[in-house]
Amino acid sequence: DGVTVQACRALSSAVVLRGDGASQMDASEVCAPELYARWSPAGARTLVAAGPRRSSAALAKRAAALCNSSAAVPPVAAAAERAYSMYAARAYVHQYEAHGGSAADIEAGLAAAEETLSSYAALHQELP
């Protein structure tokens, strides 16, 4: 038992539980500090919400989880690389310009994506 640190660190997580016994669920493993970046504020790391079953007779219990972590880096990096390639070929630029956008807007968006990727990659570098 216990938490095993995976190949990423999270900024925050949310777990939503519905159904009988949802409010009695032990969420301590989701809240383990080892899963989060050291600089992530402890009070903002995890949200666990539980409530009674709603309207679906077919599903007695439901759970959903959302994690904001460095696991997103590889697919987002691949998408950013493709976007850079498309921009370098001027693909779709004319459509952005026809609707009031500019090459500078596209470049700003690509730069913001790079900055975001850099921040998430820094989470991965915190691994023990």
C-alpha positions as CSV (number, residue, x, y, z in Angstrom):
1,D,0.0,0.0,0.0
2,G,1.0,3.6,-0.2
3,V,1.7,6.1,-2.9
4,T,4.3,5.3,-5.6
5,V,5.6,8.5,-7.3
6,Q,5.1,8.2,-11.0
7,A,7.1,9.9,-13.8
8,C,5.4,13.2,-13.3
9,R,4.5,15.8,-10.6
10,A,1.3,17.6,-10.4
11,L,0.3,21.2,-9.7
12,S,-3.1,20.2,-8.5
13,S,-5.8,17.5,-8.8
14,A,-9.5,17.3,-8.5
15,V,-11.6,14.2,-7.7
16,V,-15.3,14.2,-7.9
17,L,-17.3,11.3,-6.5
18,R,-21.0,10.6,-6.7
19,G,-23.1,7.8,-5.2
20,D,-23.7,5.8,-2.1
21,G,-20.7,6.1,0.3
22,A,-18.9,8.7,-1.7
23,S,-18.4,11.0,1.2
24,Q,-16.8,8.2,3.2
25,M,-14.1,7.5,0.5
26,D,-10.5,7.8,1.7
27,A,-8.8,10.3,-0.5
28,S,-5.5,10.4,1.3
29,E,-3.6,8.7,-1.5
30,V,-4.7,11.5,-3.9
31,C,-3.6,14.1,-1.4
32,A,-0.1,12.6,-0.8
33,P,2.5,15.5,-0.9
34,E,4.9,13.3,-2.9
35,L,2.6,13.7,-6.0
36,Y,2.9,17.4,-6.1
37,A,5.5,20.0,-6.9
38,R,7.4,21.2,-3.8
39,W,6.4,24.8,-4.5
40,S,2.7,24.0,-5.0
41,P,0.7,25.5,-2.1
42,A,-0.5,22.6,0.1
43,G,-4.0,24.1,0.5
44,A,-4.4,24.4,-3.3
45,R,-3.1,20.9,-4.3
46,T,-6.2,18.8,-4.1
47,L,-9.9,19.2,-4.4
48,V,-12.1,16.2,-3.4
49,A,-15.8,16.7,-3.9
50,A,-18.4,14.0,-2.9
51,G,-22.1,13.9,-3.1
52,P,-25.1,11.7,-3.4
53,R,-26.1,9.9,-6.6
54,R,-27.9,12.0,-9.1
55,S,-30.6,10.9,-11.5
56,S,-28.8,7.9,-13.1
57,A,-30.4,4.7,-12.0
58,A,-27.9,2.7,-14.1
59,L,-24.8,4.1,-12.3
60,A,-24.8,3.6,-8.5
61,K,-21.4,5.1,-8.1
62,R,-19.3,7.4,-10.3
63,A,-15.8,9.0,-10.1
64,A,-14.0,11.5,-12.2
65,A,-10.4,12.7,-11.8
66,L,-8.5,15.6,-13.3
67,C,-4.8,16.2,-12.8
68,N,-2.8,19.2,-13.9
69,S,0.7,17.6,-14.3
70,S,3.8,17.2,-16.4
71,A,2.2,14.1,-18.1
72,A,0.8,16.5,-20.7
73,V,4.2,17.6,-21.9
74,P,4.8,15.0,-24.7
75,P,1.5,15.3,-26.5
76,V,1.4,19.1,-26.2
77,A,5.0,19.3,-27.4
78,A,4.2,17.2,-30.4
79,A,1.2,19.5,-31.2
80,A,3.4,22.6,-30.8
81,E,6.0,21.2,-33.1
82,R,3.3,20.5,-35.7
83,A,2.0,24.0,-35.3
84,Y,5.4,25.5,-35.8
85,S,5.9,23.4,-39.0
86,M,2.5,24.5,-40.3
87,Y,3.3,28.2,-39.5
88,A,6.7,27.9,-41.2
89,A,4.9,26.7,-44.3
90,R,2.4,29.6,-43.9
91,A,-0.5,27.0,-43.7
92,Y,-3.8,28.6,-42.7
93,V,-2.1,32.0,-42.1
94,H,-4.3,33.6,-44.8
95,Q,-7.4,32.5,-43.0
96,Y,-6.3,34.0,-39.7
97,E,-5.5,37.3,-41.6
98,A,-8.9,37.2,-43.3
99,H,-10.6,37.2,-39.9
100,G,-8.5,39.9,-38.3
101,G,-5.6,37.9,-37.0
102,S,-2.0,38.5,-37.9
103,A,1.3,36.6,-38.1
104,A,2.3,38.4,-34.9
105,D,-0.8,36.9,-33.2
106,I,0.2,33.4,-34.3
107,E,3.8,33.9,-33.1
108,A,2.5,35.2,-29.7
109,G,0.4,32.1,-29.4
110,L,3.3,29.8,-30.3
111,A,5.5,31.6,-27.8
112,A,2.8,31.2,-25.0
113,A,2.7,27.5,-25.8
114,E,6.5,27.2,-25.5
115,E,6.4,29.0,-22.1
116,T,3.7,26.7,-20.9
117,L,5.6,23.7,-22.0
118,S,8.7,24.9,-20.3
119,S,6.8,25.4,-17.0
120,Y,5.4,21.9,-17.1
121,A,8.8,20.4,-18.1
122,A,10.2,22.0,-15.0
123,L,7.8,19.9,-12.9
124,H,9.2,16.8,-14.4
125,Q,12.7,17.9,-13.5
126,E,11.7,17.9,-9.8
127,L,11.6,14.1,-9.7
128,P,13.7,12.5,-7.0
